[in-house]
Amino acid sequence: MSAENDVRTLTIDEQEVSARPGQTILEVARENGINIPTLCHLDGLSDVGACRLCLVEIKGSNKLLPACVATVQEGMEVSTDTERLRRHRRTILELLFAERNHVCSVCVSNGHCELQAMAQEQGLTHVRLPYRYAKFDVDASHDRFTADHNRCILCLRCVRACAEIEGAHVWDVMGRGIDCLVITDLHEQWGNSTCTRCGKCVQVCPTGALFEKSKIGTERPKDPQFLPYLNLMREAQ
């Protein structure tokens, strides 16, 4: 096979870029310094398209495609920052804030929350939707960690990190819609689960849903960027 067949040429925001077959739009955009917002994506984890913030426009299609799972095609013309997309992203963020209880002033991740930072980046100044004020239990049964489902945005980073990085498969998902929850084992309390206490799920959580008790109030409570390093070391072995 010739080298030409191993390269895809496309444009992203009118910038001509090249890509390898099988690469996603998000990967290619980031390689070329083009920002596409996302909350569920994290380098080192598989992509599931959960948050839908990375939707992009493709010329010739009325559909919006999730950049984290949509693969590049030859001649594709991608737009990542149109008024339609900006409205769409602000609406998604409003839905996330309205569905559960994200009161930043009393959250352990205030100032270090990816949802909070994303809202600021996208210019979200208020929520037009009625708040549901859902009341979920706070699971503090674990000796090191706490799970506050009121802060969860169902990005599923914890589920993927536990399965793909740690290989423990402790976290899973149950329920649908407003009742959807991430759970440990068969809905056991976290402290009674088969958790290995590695803390990877806590480190990758973008909000205050999972946090380490001993680091409440610390300046930098989480470090999700350690995952690419772990993957690199695993591949080296």
KOLVEXKE-759392 format. One record per residue (C-alpha): residue number from 1; residue in three letters; x, y, z. Coordinates in steps of 0.001 Angstrom, whole numbers. Layout:
N
   nr  rest        X        Y        Z
  NUM   Ala        X        Y        Z
...
//
This chain:
237
   nr  rest        X        Y        Z
    1   Met        0        0        0
    2   Ser     1384     3405     -954
    3   Ala     2101     6070     1626
    4   Glu     -560     8275       -4
    5   Asn    -3248     5803     1054
    6   Asp    -2079     6070     4651
    7   Val    -2872     9794     4885
    8   Arg    -6200    11583     5031
    9   Thr    -6387    15262     4109
   10   Leu    -9200    17372     5514
   11   Thr    -9938    20867     6763
   12   Ile   -10845    21849    10323
   13   Asp   -12049    25429    10727
   14   Glu   -10675    26172     7249
   15   Gln    -7236    24899     8246
   16   Glu    -5920    22109     6048
   17   Val    -4623    19211     8126
   18   Ser    -3526    15634     7553
   19   Ala    -4431    12573     9579
   20   Arg    -3847     8862     9800
   21   Pro    -6680     6454     8965
   22   Gly    -8726     5662    12054
   23   Gln    -7885     8867    13890
   24   Thr   -10777    10764    15403
   25   Ile   -11592    14372    14602
   26   Leu   -10781    15292    18198
   27   Glu    -7321    13721    17995
   28   Val    -6467    15502    14772
   29   Ala    -7829    18826    15998
   30   Arg    -5734    18708    19175
   31   Glu    -2629    17698    17237
   32   Asn    -3082    20909    15264
   33   Gly    -3794    23191    18200
   34   Ile    -7557    23412    17603
   35   Asn    -9597    23308    20793
   36   Ile   -12797    21264    20916
   37   Pro   -14440    21288    24366
   38   Thr   -15218    18018    26087
   39   Leu   -15820    16670    29583
   40   Cys   -15982    12909    29121
   41   His   -12818    12564    27027
   42   Leu    -9530    11933    28798
   43   Asp    -6266    10867    27198
   44   Gly    -5548     7281    28180
   45   Leu    -9207     6200    28282
   46   Ser   -11481     4928    25533
   47   Asp   -14033     7400    24199
   48   Val   -17772     6940    24643
   49   Gly   -19267    10265    23501
   50   Ala   -21138    10730    26772
   51   Cys   -21089    14495    27290
   52   Arg   -21797    15537    23664
   53   Leu   -19906    18802    24137
   54   Cys   -17476    17891    21360
   55   Leu   -20113    17803    18616
   56   Val   -18914    19375    15366
   57   Glu   -20464    20330    12047
   58   Ile   -19531    18486     8861
   59   Lys   -20129    20191     5516
   60   Gly   -22840    18390     3579
   61   Ser   -24447    16828     6658
   62   Asn   -27231    18160     8864
   63   Lys   -26110    15910    11704
   64   Leu   -23728    16984    14426
   65   Leu   -21028    14393    15035
   66   Pro   -19157    13742    18308
   67   Ala   -15534    14538    17503
   68   Cys   -14194    12078    20093
   69   Val   -15546     9016    18269
   70   Ala   -16076    10225    14674
   71   Thr   -13169     9164    12477
   72   Val   -11673    11381     9792
   73   Gln   -12519    10958     6120
   74   Glu   -10711    12199     3038
   75   Gly   -11883    15675     2027
   76   Met   -13959    16185     5175
   77   Glu   -14685    19839     6037
   78   Val   -15162    20278     9764
   79   Ser   -16371    23309    11725
   80   Thr   -15812    23303    15475
   81   Asp   -16829    26794    16575
   82   Thr   -20038    28039    14987
   83   Glu   -22890    29903    16635
   84   Arg   -25036    26766    16371
   85   Leu   -22410    24742    18229
   86   Arg   -21891    27423    20880
   87   Arg   -25638    27499    21608
   88   His   -25716    23718    21705
   89   Arg   -22832    23512    24181
   90   Arg   -24296    26140    26500
   91   Thr   -27601    24250    26495
   92   Ile   -25839    20989    27420
   93   Leu   -24063    22737    30287
   94   Glu   -27363    24206    31491
   95   Leu   -28873    20719    31473
   96   Leu   -25950    19371    33510
   97   Phe   -26240    22130    36092
   98   Ala   -30035    21835    36297
   99   Glu   -30228    18043    36542
  100   Arg   -28296    17681    39807
  101   Asn   -26987    19941    42551
  102   His   -23878    21832    41504
  103   Val   -23573    24591    44078
  104   Cys   -19992    25693    43546
  105   Ser   -19663    27726    46744
  106   Val   -20017    24630    48943
  107   Cys   -18340    22077    46663
  108   Val   -15018    20469    47579
  109   Ser   -13821    20976    43985
  110   Asn   -14662    24677    43744
  111   Gly   -11883    26275    41711
  112   His   -10641    22888    40452
  113   Cys   -13785    21654    38692
  114   Glu   -13799    20963    34965
  115   Leu   -17555    21552    34737
  116   Gln   -17151    24940    36398
  117   Ala   -14235    25837    34115
  118   Met   -16146    24696    31033
  119   Ala   -19119    26873    31954
  120   Gln   -16817    29881    32258
  121   Glu   -15101    29056    28956
  122   Gln   -18424    28752    27114
  123   Gly   -19792    31994    28549
  124   Leu   -22551    30415    30629
  125   Thr   -23755    33145    32992
  126   His   -27045    31675    34205
  127   Val   -29265    28607    33846
  128   Arg   -32619    29197    32178
  129   Leu   -33976    25733    32949
  130   Pro   -35793    24805    36170
  131   Tyr   -33551    22985    38642
  132   Arg   -34647    19463    39501
  133   Tyr   -32992    19543    42940
  134   Ala   -32481    15803    42874
  135   Lys   -31375    14360    46205
  136   Phe   -28924    11512    46003
  137   Asp   -27147     9799    48855
  138   Val   -23572    10686    49719
  139   Asp   -21554     7483    50174
  140   Ala   -18821     8134    52756
  141   Ser   -18472     4469    53749
  142   His   -14990     4160    52220
  143   Asp   -12133     4934    54599
  144   Arg   -10341     7133    52045
  145   Phe   -12881     8339    49503
  146   Thr   -16384     9793    49250
  147   Ala   -18920     9583    46426
  148   Asp   -21391    12459    46132
  149   His   -23811    11518    43364
  150   Asn   -25333    14985    43500
  151   Arg   -22194    16257    41722
  152   Cys   -21943    13464    39147
  153   Ile   -22310    14356    35450
  154   Leu   -22191    10715    34239
  155   Cys   -19056    11207    32166
  156   Leu   -18148     7586    33057
  157   Arg   -14465     8381    33460
  158   Cys   -14439     6486    36751
  159   Val   -15981     3402    35141
  160   Arg   -13463     3405    32296
  161   Ala   -10437     4126    34496
  162   Cys   -11342     1306    36871
  163   Ala   -11852    -1159    34024
  164   Glu    -9205     -119    31513
  165   Ile    -6361     1140    33718
  166   Glu    -6765     -707    37016
  167   Gly    -8545    -3750    35575
  168   Ala   -10732    -4022    38682
  169   His   -14182    -3415    37104
  170   Val   -15594    -2145    40403
  171   Trp   -17557      764    38927
  172   Asp   -20585      328    36669
  173   Val   -23806     2111    35716
  174   Met   -27410     1462    36712
  175   Gly   -30725     3123    35949
  176   Arg   -31847     5453    33178
  177   Gly   -32428     9166    32790
  178   Ile   -32582    11168    35997
  179   Asp   -32223     7952    38015
  180   Cys   -28963     6904    36347
  181   Leu   -26107     6327    38798
  182   Val   -22555     5074    38790
  183   Ile   -22312     2261    41330
  184   Thr   -19722      -11    42885
  185   Asp   -20182    -3750    42401
  186   Leu   -23896    -4628    42497
  187   His   -24806    -1331    44172
  188   Glu   -22821    -2109    47311
  189   Gln   -21612      748    49475
  190   Trp   -18188     1836    48321
  191   Gly   -16615      835    51617
  192   Asn   -18008    -2708    51297
  193   Ser   -17082    -3142    47637
  194   Thr   -14145    -4910    46017
  195   Cys   -12400    -1552    45514
  196   Thr    -8598    -1865    45388
  197   Arg    -8194     1619    46969
  198   Cys    -5970     2763    44078
  199   Gly    -7787     6101    43716
  200   Lys    -7638     6284    39923
  201   Cys   -11383     6839    39703
  202   Val   -11076     9797    42080
  203   Gln    -8221    11363    40137
  204   Val   -10104    11307    36829
  205   Cys   -13437    12635    38139
  206   Pro   -13965    16100    36583
  207   Thr   -16252    17391    39353
  208   Gly   -16683    16966    43101
  209   Ala   -18528    13673    42713
  210   Leu   -15545    11584    43835
  211   Phe   -12996    13016    46224
  212   Glu   -10371    11982    48730
  213   Lys   -11303    12834    52305
  214   Ser    -7791    13798    53353
  215   Lys    -7449    16342    50533
  216   Ile   -10576    18390    51141
  217   Gly    -9600    22044    50899
  218   Thr    -6163    21402    49388
  219   Glu    -4948    23583    46538
  220   Arg    -4746    20829    43883
  221   Pro    -6935    17910    44941
  222   Lys    -6813    15949    41647
  223   Asp    -4436    15182    38823
  224   Pro    -6257    13513    35904
  225   Gln    -3276    13957    33563
  226   Phe    -1433    11049    35160
  227   Leu    -3366     8558    33001
  228   Pro    -1399     9087    29768
  229   Tyr     1768     8428    31776
  230   Leu      328     5193    33161
  231   Asn     -635     4051    29675
  232   Leu     2817     4907    28352
  233   Met     4481     2865    31090
  234   Arg     2112      -59    30487
  235   Glu     2846      -73    26756
  236   Ala     6596       89    27466
  237   Gln     6316    -3091    29543
//
